[in-house]
Amino acid sequence: MQQKSSSAPVDIGGILDYGPFTSMQRLVVMLAALAIVMDGFDGQLIGFAIPALIKEWGITKAAFAPAVAAGLVGMAVGSACAGIVADRIGRRLVLVASVFLFGAATIAIGFAPDVTAIAALRFLAGLGIGGALPSASTMTAEFTPARRRTLAVTATIVCYPLGGMLAGLFAGAVLPVLGWRGLFWIGGALPVVYSLVLLALLPESARYLARKTARWPELRRLLARMERPADPGTVFVDVAETGSDQRAGFAALFQSGRARDTLAIWVGFFLVMLATYTAFSWLPTMLAAEGLPTALAGSGLTAYNLGGVIGSLGCALAITRYGSRWPLLLCSIGAAASAFVLQGVDFATNTTWLMIGLGVHGMFVIAVQATMYALCAYVYPTMMRATGTASALSFGRLGAILSSFAGAAVITSGGADSYLSLLGGAMVLTFLALAVVKRHIPGLHTHVRAEPAAEPTAATPSFAVSAPRPGA
């Protein structure tokens, strides 16, 4: 006897946002998180290699700045293009291709004969590094129930500084033995292998598949793996995304009252990434210029990243309970204050306090940057989520590009004091940008949703109408 089709359309957003967090969904989040670990690992290798390269090739910090900038330009282009492409062809292939690209380009850096070649290869690696972040964060957001989304997205993004921390430990072990070339060869091989793992295991986003009628059979198979079986004739809708916002594209970021939030988020990303990449690219170089040994200078960036991992997870938990406005604003002020306090530390005689201070500063700065991805996932609906996140990240990369020249300039002209003033000033302005954002993530006490009418069965998938998103 043929099974009857479900007469009512199934709200894919409702069953994902308010259903269980199954092992299949957890696997996707884990795969996305590991992709970002690789992203941070390869993205920060250059910061650990710069002192060795400057010494071996006898060049100045300013001469190396274009190579740093080239990688960041690639990240900006990759972020912008990957988001738009992911909203059109899906998140899965974009993420796989991004991981493979930055791995292969990083391997090639190990063969570079000069700074010009490194700059060209860093641009290619940057395309992949920039493309992986918005794709992975979007996948995490769309596979995680609403009640856990902020923490899950933040935990995914915080894998970037975690990757940087692992890169620091890796560089400390590999640089003395294999040199900077071995650092890039091994560091690039790992993501190339992992891209094949992603190709084999990573599914496409269910919310993306729901928008493509021709791919509904694939969606039904995925839902079955997520313990949400659907009848062959099931019609899928995404109630929260229905309406004028179904028009994906860049212009939609400024429609339906989103212009203010889009511009404020862009400025916030620009400033916080100016601060973070000034640290990622130049912190070991600044500490070495202040007379610290190379190994200890590298430990400073490791401490910064470790603090960022702790701070990001703590901030995400606070946002889940209290909403995003006050945790983000308080972390911005904490980041600025810690940078200014570090100006009073004598680096040569107080290395313990220096490392603690850098860890505290990284804790606040990276907490702001990492949780801003969750803010993007809240502000922008599915049809433009990858585009919205990628455009904000791409604009933020302009701040990172500025850091490649500003970091070298302030270290050369004013040393540690000027360097720390740049970090502190950027975070003061980040505070002002985030204060302007109107649609912050609400706290637990302000969440409103409609409960599913009944438990889903094999013959009747759940139909949960979620509360409309802001601007949706």
C-alpha positions in Angstrom: 0.0 0.0 0.0 1.4 3.4 -1.0 2.2 5.8 1.8 0.2 9.0 1.8 2.0 12.3 1.4 1.9 14.8 4.1 -0.8 17.4 3.2 0.6 20.2 5.3 4.0 21.8 4.3 6.8 21.2 6.8 8.6 24.2 8.2 12.2 23.2 8.0 13.2 26.2 10.2 10.9 25.1 12.9 12.0 21.5 13.1 15.7 22.5 13.1 15.4 25.5 15.4 13.3 23.8 18.1 13.9 20.1 17.6 16.5 17.9 19.3 20.3 18.3 18.7 21.0 14.9 17.2 24.4 13.2 16.7 24.3 14.0 13.0 24.0 17.7 13.7 26.8 17.5 16.3 29.0 15.8 13.7 28.4 18.7 11.2 29.3 21.3 13.9 32.4 19.3 14.8 33.5 19.1 11.2 33.0 22.8 10.7 34.9 23.6 13.9 37.9 21.4 12.8 37.9 23.3 9.5 38.3 26.5 11.4 41.1 25.0 13.6 42.9 24.3 10.3 42.0 27.9 9.1 43.6 29.5 12.2 46.6 27.2 12.2 47.5 28.1 8.6 46.4 31.7 8.9 48.7 32.4 11.8 51.8 30.5 10.7 53.1 33.6 9.0 53.2 35.5 12.2 55.6 32.9 13.8 57.7 32.7 10.6 58.3 36.4 10.1 61.1 36.8 12.6 63.0 33.9 11.1 62.4 35.1 7.6 63.6 38.7 8.4 66.7 37.2 10.0 67.5 34.8 7.1 66.9 37.1 4.3 68.2 40.3 6.0 65.0 42.4 5.3 63.2 45.0 7.3 59.8 44.7 9.0 58.4 47.2 6.5 59.7 45.2 3.5 57.7 42.2 4.8 54.4 44.2 5.3 53.2 43.7 1.6 53.5 40.0 2.0 51.3 40.1 5.2 48.9 42.5 3.4 48.6 40.2 0.4 47.3 37.4 2.6 44.8 39.7 4.2 43.6 41.0 0.8 43.1 37.4 -0.2 41.0 36.8 2.9 38.9 39.8 2.1 38.2 38.7 -1.4 37.7 35.1 -0.3 35.2 36.1 2.4 33.1 38.2 0.0 33.1 35.8 -2.9 32.6 32.6 -0.8 29.5 34.1 1.0 27.8 35.0 -2.2 28.6 31.7 -3.9 27.6 29.7 -0.8 24.1 31.3 -0.9 23.8 30.2 -4.5 25.4 26.8 -4.8 25.5 25.7 -1.2 27.8 25.8 1.8 29.4 22.3 1.5 31.4 22.6 -1.7 32.5 26.2 -0.8 33.9 25.0 2.5 35.6 21.9 1.1 37.2 24.0 -1.7 38.3 26.7 0.7 40.1 24.3 3.0 41.9 22.6 0.1 43.0 25.9 -1.4 44.6 27.4 1.7 46.3 24.1 2.4 47.8 23.7 -1.1 48.9 27.4 -1.2 50.5 27.0 2.3 52.6 24.0 1.1 53.7 26.1 -1.9 55.0 28.9 0.4 57.5 26.5 1.7 59.2 26.6 -1.7 59.1 30.4 -2.1 62.4 32.0 -3.1 61.6 35.6 -2.0 59.1 37.9 -0.4 57.3 38.5 -3.7 56.6 34.8 -4.1 55.4 34.6 -0.5 53.1 37.6 -1.1 51.5 35.9 -4.2 51.0 32.6 -2.4 49.7 34.2 0.7 47.1 35.9 -1.5 46.0 32.5 -2.8 46.0 31.0 0.7 44.0 34.0 1.9 41.2 33.3 -0.6 40.7 29.9 1.1 41.2 31.1 4.6 38.7 33.9 4.1 36.2 31.6 2.4 36.2 29.0 5.1 35.1 31.2 8.0 31.7 32.4 6.7 30.9 29.0 5.2 31.7 27.1 8.4 29.9 29.5 10.7 26.8 29.4 8.5 26.8 25.6 8.4 27.1 25.6 12.2 24.2 28.1 12.6 21.9 26.2 10.3 22.5 22.8 11.9 22.2 24.0 15.5 18.9 24.5 17.4 18.1 28.1 18.2 18.7 27.7 22.0 22.3 26.5 21.4 23.2 28.6 18.3 25.1 31.4 19.9 27.3 29.0 21.8 27.8 26.7 18.9 28.7 29.4 16.4 31.1 31.0 18.9 32.7 27.7 19.7 33.2 27.2 16.0 34.8 30.6 15.4 36.9 30.4 18.5 38.6 27.5 16.8 40.5 30.1 14.8 42.6 31.3 17.8 42.7 27.7 19.0 44.3 26.9 15.7 46.7 29.8 16.2 47.6 28.6 19.7 48.3 25.1 18.2 50.4 26.8 15.5 52.5 28.5 18.2 53.2 25.2 19.9 53.9 23.6 16.5 56.2 26.4 15.4 58.1 26.2 18.6 58.8 22.5 17.9 59.3 22.6 14.2 61.2 25.9 13.5 64.4 24.9 15.3 64.5 21.5 13.5 63.0 22.0 10.0 63.1 25.8 9.7 60.3 28.0 8.3 60.0 25.9 5.1 59.2 22.8 7.0 56.7 24.8 9.0 54.7 25.6 5.9 55.1 22.2 4.2 53.6 20.3 7.2 51.1 23.1 8.1 49.7 23.0 4.5 49.5 19.2 4.2 47.1 18.9 7.2 44.2 20.9 5.7 44.7 19.3 2.2 44.1 15.9 3.8 41.2 17.3 5.9 39.5 18.7 2.8 39.1 15.1 1.6 37.5 14.2 4.9 35.0 17.0 4.6 34.2 15.9 1.0 33.4 12.4 2.3 31.5 13.3 5.5 30.0 16.8 5.3 26.3 17.1 4.2 24.7 20.2 2.7 22.7 22.6 4.9 19.1 21.4 5.3 17.8 25.0 5.2 19.7 25.6 1.9 18.3 22.3 0.4 14.7 23.3 1.4 15.0 26.3 -1.0 15.9 24.0 -3.9 12.9 21.8 -5.0 15.0 19.6 -7.1 17.1 18.7 -4.1 14.2 17.7 -1.8 15.0 14.0 -2.1 18.5 14.8 -0.8 16.9 16.8 2.0 14.6 13.9 3.0 17.7 11.6 3.2 19.4 14.1 5.4 16.4 14.6 7.7 16.2 10.8 8.1 19.9 10.8 9.3 18.9 13.6 11.7 16.1 11.5 13.1 13.4 13.5 11.3 12.0 11.2 8.6 9.7 12.7 6.0 7.2 11.3 3.5 8.2 11.2 -0.2 5.6 13.8 -1.1 6.4 16.2 1.7 6.5 19.9 0.7 9.1 22.0 2.6 8.9 25.7 3.5 10.9 28.0 5.8 8.3 30.1 7.5 10.7 32.5 9.1 12.3 33.3 5.8 9.1 33.7 3.8 8.4 37.1 2.3 10.3 39.9 0.6 13.6 38.8 2.2 13.5 35.7 -0.1 15.5 37.9 -2.5 19.1 36.9 -1.7 21.7 39.3 -2.7 23.9 42.1 -1.4 21.2 44.8 -1.7 19.0 42.9 0.7 21.5 43.6 3.5 20.3 47.2 3.5 16.5 46.5 3.2 13.8 45.9 5.7 15.4 48.2 8.3 18.8 46.4 8.3 20.9 49.2 6.9 21.9 50.6 10.4 22.8 47.2 11.8 24.7 46.2 8.6 26.8 49.4 8.7 27.5 49.2 12.4 28.5 45.5 12.2 30.8 46.3 9.3 32.5 49.1 11.3 32.7 46.8 14.3 34.4 44.0 12.3 36.8 46.5 10.7 38.0 47.8 14.1 38.1 44.5 16.0 40.0 42.8 13.1 42.4 45.7 13.0 43.2 44.9 16.6 43.3 41.1 16.3 45.4 41.0 13.2 47.8 43.6 14.5 48.4 40.9 17.2 48.3 37.9 14.9 50.8 39.3 12.4 53.0 41.5 14.5 52.9 40.6 18.2 56.0 38.2 18.1 57.9 40.8 16.0 57.0 43.6 18.5 58.2 41.5 21.5 61.4 40.5 19.7 62.0 44.2 18.9 61.7 44.9 22.6 64.5 42.5 23.3 62.7 39.3 24.2 64.1 36.0 22.9 62.4 34.5 19.8 60.8 31.6 21.7 59.4 34.0 24.4 58.1 36.4 21.7 56.2 33.5 20.1 54.8 32.5 23.5 53.2 36.0 23.7 50.9 35.2 20.7 50.2 31.8 22.2 49.1 33.4 25.4 46.9 35.9 23.5 45.2 33.0 21.6 44.7 30.9 24.7 43.0 33.9 26.4 40.9 34.3 23.3 39.6 30.7 23.5 38.6 31.1 27.1 37.1 34.6 26.7 35.1 33.7 23.6 33.4 30.7 25.2 32.7 32.7 28.4 31.2 35.5 26.4 29.1 33.1 24.4 27.6 31.7 27.6 26.9 35.2 28.8 25.2 36.1 25.5 23.0 33.0 25.7 21.7 34.1 29.1 21.7 37.9 28.9 21.7 38.7 25.2 24.6 40.1 23.1 24.5 43.9 23.9 26.1 44.1 27.3 28.6 41.2 27.0 30.0 42.6 23.8 30.2 46.1 25.1 31.9 45.1 28.4 34.4 42.9 26.5 35.2 45.8 24.2 36.0 48.1 27.2 38.0 45.3 28.9 40.1 44.9 25.7 40.8 48.6 25.5 41.6 48.9 29.3 44.0 45.8 29.2 45.9 47.3 26.3 46.5 50.6 28.1 47.4 48.9 31.3 50.1 46.8 29.5 51.8 50.1 28.6 52.9 50.3 32.3 54.6 46.8 32.3 58.4 46.5 31.9 58.6 43.7 29.3 62.2 42.8 30.1 61.8 42.4 33.9 58.1 41.3 34.2 57.7 38.6 31.6 55.1 36.7 33.7 52.9 39.8 34.0 53.4 40.5 30.3 52.1 37.0 29.4 49.2 37.3 31.8 48.4 40.7 30.4 48.5 39.5 26.8 46.3 36.6 27.7 43.7 38.9 29.3 43.8 41.3 26.4 43.3 38.4 23.9 40.5 37.1 26.1 38.5 40.3 25.6 39.4 41.1 22.0 38.8 37.6 20.5 35.7 37.2 22.6 34.2 40.3 20.7 35.3 39.1 17.3 34.2 35.5 17.7 30.7 36.3 19.1 30.1 38.9 16.4 29.6 35.9 14.0 26.7 34.8 16.1 25.4 38.3 16.0 25.5 38.1 12.1 23.7 34.7 12.2 20.9 36.3 14.3 20.5 39.6 12.3 20.5 37.9 8.8 17.9 35.3 7.7 18.8 32.1 5.7 18.6 33.5 2.2 21.3 36.1 3.0 23.0 34.7 6.1 26.2 33.6 4.3 26.2 36.9 2.3 25.6 39.0 5.4 28.3 37.2 7.4 30.8 37.2 4.5 30.3 40.9 3.7 30.8 41.9 7.3 33.9 39.7 7.5 35.2 41.1 4.1 34.8 44.6 5.4 36.6 43.6 8.5 39.4 42.3 6.4 40.1 45.9 5.4 41.0 46.5 9.0 43.2 43.5 8.9 44.9 44.8 5.8 45.5 48.1 7.5 47.0 46.2 10.4 49.7 44.8 8.1 51.1 48.3 7.4 50.0 50.0 10.7 51.6 47.3 12.8 55.0 47.6 11.1 54.8 51.4 11.2 53.9 51.8 14.9 56.5 49.2 16.0 59.2 51.0 14.0 58.3 54.5 15.1 57.1 54.2 18.6 57.8 50.6 19.9 55.5 48.9 22.4 53.7 52.0 23.6 52.5 53.0 20.2 51.6 49.4 19.4 49.5 49.0 22.5 47.9 52.5 21.9 46.8 51.2 18.5 45.2 48.1 20.0 43.4 50.0 22.8 42.1 52.8 20.5 40.7 50.3 18.1 38.7 48.6 20.8 37.3 51.9 22.1 35.9 52.5 18.7 34.6 49.0 18.5 32.6 49.7 21.6 31.0 52.7 20.0 30.1 50.7 16.8 28.5 47.8 18.7 26.5 50.3 20.8 24.8 51.5 17.6 23.6 48.0 16.6 19.8 47.7 17.2 19.1 44.0 16.7 21.2 42.4 19.3 20.7 38.8 20.2 18.0 38.6 23.0 18.6 36.9 26.3 16.8 33.8 27.5 14.0 35.7 29.1 13.1 37.5 25.8 12.9 34.5 23.5 9.5 33.9 22.0 8.5 31.0 19.9 5.5 28.8 19.0 5.8 25.2 20.2 5.2 22.3 17.9 1.7 21.1 18.1 2.7 17.4 18.5 5.6 15.1 18.5 6.8 14.2 15.0 6.4 10.6 13.7 7.8 8.8 10.8 4.7 9.5 8.7 4.2 13.1 10.0 7.3 15.3 10.2 7.2 18.1 12.8 5.7 21.4 11.7 7.0 24.0 14.1 6.4 27.6 13.1 9.2 29.6 14.5 8.8 33.2 15.6 9.8 35.6 12.8 13.4 36.7 12.9 14.1 40.4 13.2 13.5 42.0 9.8 12.3 38.7 8.4 
